[in-house]
Amino acid sequence: MLNNALFTVDYSEMVIVKDIDFYSLCEHHLLPFFGKCHVAYIPSTKVIGLSKIPRMVDVFARRLQVQERLTNQIADTIRDKISPLGVAVVMEATHLCMAMRGVEKQNSFCVTSAMHGGFRDSARTRMEFLELIKLRSPIPGLREPTSAGLACVGDD
């Protein structure tokens, strides 16, 4: 799955790939669930090629699945492949089994997490990760409109 996209580097800060779209199929109801996955790790000696992390999410999501297992499979694979100082995975998903049948709650979503190593042992590291995945940064090169340049119809 990683196709030897492992690189030895002298880097021991957090690496985060966030807002990875995923689509899966609930093994219990055979209905889709989908959402965003956020993955972080603190390398000890090796890093993973960045494109391999979303690929790993897709590999595990494209099978009959439950969100809890999916979250753990991603975290466990990273832990097993590169032995990082810590790994964290948070998944947020809408489950059509909850929206279409049973309780019929269209606006609900499920959040699961797996925290290992430094993310489990250090509240400060865990909070840094959770704060960073909440941030929405603008797309580089895209200018945000300013209110000074906007006018409403009828404004003189």
Secondary structure, DSSP 8 states (H G I E B T S, - for coil): --TT-EEE----S-EEEEEEEEEEEETTT--EEEEEEEEEEE-SSEEE-TTHHHHHHHHHHSSEE-HHHHHHHHHHHHHHHH--SEEEEEEEEEEHHHHHSTT--TT--EEEEEEEEHHHH-HHHHHHHHHHHH-----TT-----GGG---TT--
